[in-house]
Amino acid sequence: MRGSDDTTEPGSRRLVHVVRRGLPDKRLRFAVVGVLALLLVAFTVLWTVPWFQVRQIEVTGTTVLDPAEVQALGQGALGDPLLGADLDALASAVAALAPVKSVDVSRSWPDALRVDVTERKPYMAVPTGEETFLMVDSEGVAFDESDSPSGSVWMVELDDPSPDDLATVETLAVLQSLPAKLADEVEHVESPSPAGVTLFLDDGRTVTWGDGSEGEQKAEVVDRLLAVGYEHVDVSAPDAPTVS
């Protein structure tokens, strides 16, 4: 019986087979090493090349604030690698400014930090006694002064407007619950205490509203009593209103 024409030994065939199977794995390792090397080079370039250092602070969204005031908070980052800039630290510093409601800080390649500011909007104007008004937003934060507030904001007398002041909190609750028809008639508001919010209407009538509770019931009682012709209505206790 004739033997096989293949003179290659079985062991040699297995060795060639294993070597051939191993080649793609080596290529993959070389590729991975190459990619990592490129990433390291890119990181080094971004960290050290002057082109990618912070050279300016771009500010958007400011009206009350001077953009230079915001830029000044980022001066410490100038000259630092853009990749290593502490965005959170700058955002926290800007957020601490009273007119700032929210802020977003990002990198603007190749050499800037971008600060996008959303400012507070005036909701109440509180007279200070010096022919100026504190601008207070809908959260009770006083953030600006003006000598000519917009006619669209509430004119409110408050001793110490702030989110922690109960009179401020109750006044906001009252104003935000007023029916549109009654709100249009309000000339100004006085809030000597949390339970003493009083509305002064443009025709001279007054409504002592009390605090911000039971708003819907108070609105119904006020509507009925004003319709009858009463000049002064007190609905701080809506189940037992008083009139004159």
C-alpha positions as CSV (number, residue, x, y, z in Angstrom):
1,M,0.0,0.0,0.0
2,R,1.4,3.3,-1.0
3,G,2.0,6.0,1.7
4,S,0.7,9.5,1.5
5,D,2.3,12.0,-0.9
6,D,2.3,14.7,1.9
7,T,5.8,14.5,3.5
8,T,5.1,17.2,6.0
9,E,5.2,15.9,9.5
10,P,2.0,16.3,11.6
11,G,3.9,18.3,14.2
12,S,5.1,20.8,11.6
13,R,1.5,21.3,10.3
14,R,0.2,22.1,13.8
15,L,3.1,24.6,14.4
16,V,2.4,26.5,11.1
17,H,-1.3,26.5,11.9
18,V,-0.8,28.0,15.4
19,V,1.7,30.6,14.1
20,R,-0.8,31.7,11.4
21,R,-3.6,31.9,13.9
22,G,-1.4,34.1,16.1
23,L,-0.6,36.8,13.5
24,P,-3.9,38.7,13.7
25,D,-3.6,39.0,17.5
26,K,-0.2,40.6,17.1
27,R,-1.5,43.0,14.5
28,L,-4.3,43.9,16.9
29,R,-1.9,44.5,19.8
30,F,0.3,46.7,17.5
31,A,-2.8,48.7,16.5
32,V,-3.9,49.2,20.1
33,V,-0.4,50.4,21.1
34,G,-0.4,52.7,18.1
35,V,-3.8,54.3,19.0
36,L,-2.7,54.7,22.6
37,A,0.5,56.4,21.5
38,L,-1.5,58.8,19.3
39,L,-3.8,59.6,22.2
40,L,-0.9,60.3,24.4
41,V,0.6,62.6,21.8
42,A,-2.7,64.4,21.4
43,F,-3.1,64.8,25.1
44,T,0.4,66.2,25.5
45,V,-0.2,68.6,22.7
46,L,-3.5,69.8,24.2
47,W,-1.9,70.2,27.6
48,T,1.3,72.0,26.6
49,V,0.9,73.8,23.3
50,P,0.2,77.5,23.8
51,W,-2.5,77.4,21.1
52,F,-4.7,75.4,23.5
53,Q,-4.2,77.5,26.6
54,V,-7.0,79.7,28.0
55,R,-6.6,83.2,26.5
56,Q,-10.1,84.6,26.8
57,I,-13.4,84.3,28.7
58,E,-16.5,84.5,26.5
59,V,-19.7,85.7,28.3
60,T,-23.2,85.5,26.9
61,G,-26.7,86.2,28.4
62,T,-25.8,89.2,30.6
63,T,-28.0,92.3,30.8
64,V,-28.0,93.3,34.4
65,L,-24.4,92.1,34.9
66,D,-21.4,93.7,33.2
67,P,-19.7,91.0,31.2
68,A,-16.4,92.2,32.6
69,E,-17.6,91.3,36.1
70,V,-18.1,87.7,35.0
71,Q,-14.8,87.7,33.0
72,A,-12.9,88.9,36.1
73,L,-14.0,85.7,37.9
74,G,-12.1,83.6,35.3
75,Q,-8.9,85.6,35.3
76,G,-7.2,82.9,37.3
77,A,-7.6,80.4,34.5
78,L,-5.9,82.5,31.9
79,G,-2.7,80.8,30.7
80,D,-3.8,77.4,32.0
81,P,-4.3,74.5,29.6
82,L,-7.8,74.6,28.3
83,L,-8.1,70.9,28.8
84,G,-7.3,71.3,32.5
85,A,-9.5,74.3,33.3
86,D,-11.7,73.9,36.3
87,L,-15.2,74.5,34.9
88,D,-17.0,73.8,38.1
89,A,-15.0,76.3,40.1
90,L,-15.8,79.1,37.6
91,A,-19.4,78.1,37.4
92,S,-19.8,78.2,41.2
93,A,-18.2,81.7,41.4
94,V,-20.5,83.0,38.7
95,A,-23.6,81.4,40.2
96,A,-22.8,83.3,43.5
97,L,-23.6,86.6,41.8
98,A,-27.1,87.8,42.8
99,P,-28.4,88.4,39.2
100,V,-27.5,84.9,38.1
101,K,-30.3,82.3,38.1
102,S,-28.3,79.6,36.3
103,V,-24.9,79.3,34.5
104,D,-23.2,76.9,32.2
105,V,-19.4,76.9,31.7
106,S,-17.8,75.0,28.8
107,R,-14.6,74.9,26.8
108,S,-14.6,76.8,23.5
109,W,-11.7,75.5,21.4
110,P,-9.0,76.4,20.8
111,D,-8.4,79.0,23.6
112,A,-11.5,80.2,25.4
113,L,-13.9,79.4,28.3
114,R,-17.5,80.1,27.4
115,V,-19.8,81.3,30.2
116,D,-23.6,81.2,29.3
117,V,-25.5,83.1,31.9
118,T,-29.3,83.1,32.6
119,E,-30.2,86.1,34.6
120,R,-33.1,86.5,37.1
121,K,-36.1,88.4,35.8
122,P,-37.8,91.1,37.9
123,Y,-41.2,90.2,39.4
124,M,-41.5,92.8,42.2
125,A,-40.2,96.3,42.6
126,V,-39.6,97.2,46.2
127,P,-39.1,100.9,47.0
128,T,-36.0,101.7,49.1
129,G,-36.9,105.2,50.2
130,E,-34.2,106.8,48.0
131,E,-36.2,107.0,44.8
132,T,-34.9,103.7,43.7
133,F,-36.4,100.2,43.7
134,L,-35.0,96.8,44.5
135,M,-35.7,94.3,41.7
136,V,-36.9,91.0,43.2
137,D,-37.5,87.9,41.2
138,S,-40.3,85.3,41.6
139,E,-38.2,83.4,44.1
140,G,-37.8,86.4,46.4
141,V,-34.2,87.2,45.5
142,A,-33.3,90.9,45.3
143,F,-30.7,91.1,42.5
144,D,-30.7,94.7,41.1
145,E,-31.7,98.3,41.7
146,S,-33.6,100.6,39.3
147,D,-35.0,104.1,39.4
148,S,-37.6,103.3,36.7
149,P,-39.0,99.8,37.0
150,S,-41.0,98.3,34.2
151,G,-44.8,98.6,34.5
152,S,-45.1,94.9,34.2
153,V,-43.7,94.2,37.6
154,W,-45.6,94.3,40.9
155,M,-45.0,97.4,43.1
156,V,-44.7,96.0,46.6
157,E,-43.7,97.5,49.9
158,L,-41.6,95.0,51.9
159,D,-39.2,95.6,54.8
160,D,-36.6,93.0,53.9
161,P,-37.2,91.1,50.7
162,S,-35.5,87.8,50.5
163,P,-36.3,84.1,50.1
164,D,-35.9,83.7,53.9
165,D,-38.3,86.5,54.8
166,L,-41.8,85.2,55.6
167,A,-43.5,88.4,54.4
168,T,-41.8,88.0,51.0
169,V,-42.8,84.3,50.8
170,E,-46.4,85.0,51.6
171,T,-46.6,88.0,49.3
172,L,-45.3,85.9,46.4
173,A,-47.9,83.2,47.2
174,V,-50.7,85.8,47.1
175,L,-49.6,87.5,43.9
176,Q,-49.1,84.2,42.1
177,S,-52.7,83.1,43.0
178,L,-54.6,86.2,42.1
179,P,-57.2,85.9,39.4
180,A,-56.2,87.8,36.3
181,K,-59.2,90.2,36.5
182,L,-58.3,91.3,40.1
183,A,-54.6,91.4,39.3
184,D,-55.1,93.9,36.5
185,E,-56.7,96.3,39.1
186,V,-53.9,96.2,41.6
187,E,-51.9,99.4,41.8
188,H,-49.5,98.4,44.5
189,V,-49.2,96.0,47.4
190,E,-48.2,96.5,51.1
191,S,-46.9,93.6,53.2
192,P,-46.1,94.8,56.7
193,S,-46.3,91.1,57.9
194,P,-46.6,87.6,56.5
195,A,-50.4,87.6,57.3
196,G,-51.0,91.3,56.4
197,V,-50.7,91.3,52.6
198,T,-52.9,94.1,51.4
199,L,-53.8,95.0,47.8
200,F,-54.4,98.6,46.8
201,L,-56.6,98.9,43.7
202,D,-56.3,101.6,41.1
203,D,-59.7,103.0,42.0
204,G,-58.8,103.5,45.7
205,R,-60.4,100.4,47.1
206,T,-58.4,98.0,49.3
207,V,-58.3,94.3,49.8
208,T,-56.6,92.9,52.9
209,W,-55.8,89.4,51.7
210,G,-53.8,88.1,54.7
211,D,-51.3,85.3,53.9
212,G,-51.1,83.1,50.8
213,S,-53.4,80.4,52.0
214,E,-56.9,79.6,50.8
215,G,-56.3,81.7,47.7
216,E,-59.2,80.3,45.6
217,Q,-61.8,80.9,48.4
218,K,-60.5,84.4,49.1
219,A,-60.7,85.3,45.4
220,E,-64.4,84.2,45.3
221,V,-65.3,86.2,48.4
222,V,-63.5,89.3,47.2
223,D,-65.2,89.2,43.8
224,R,-68.7,89.0,45.4
225,L,-68.0,91.8,48.0
226,L,-66.4,94.2,45.5
227,A,-69.3,93.6,43.1
228,V,-71.7,94.8,45.9
229,G,-69.8,98.0,46.2
230,Y,-67.7,97.8,49.3
231,E,-64.6,100.0,49.4
232,H,-62.5,98.0,51.9
233,V,-62.6,94.3,52.1
234,D,-60.7,92.0,54.5
235,V,-60.7,88.3,53.6
236,S,-57.7,87.3,55.7
237,A,-60.3,84.9,57.3
238,P,-62.5,84.1,54.2
239,D,-65.2,82.4,56.3
240,A,-65.7,85.6,58.2
241,P,-64.8,88.5,56.0
242,T,-65.2,92.1,57.1
243,V,-66.1,95.1,55.0
244,S,-66.5,98.9,55.2
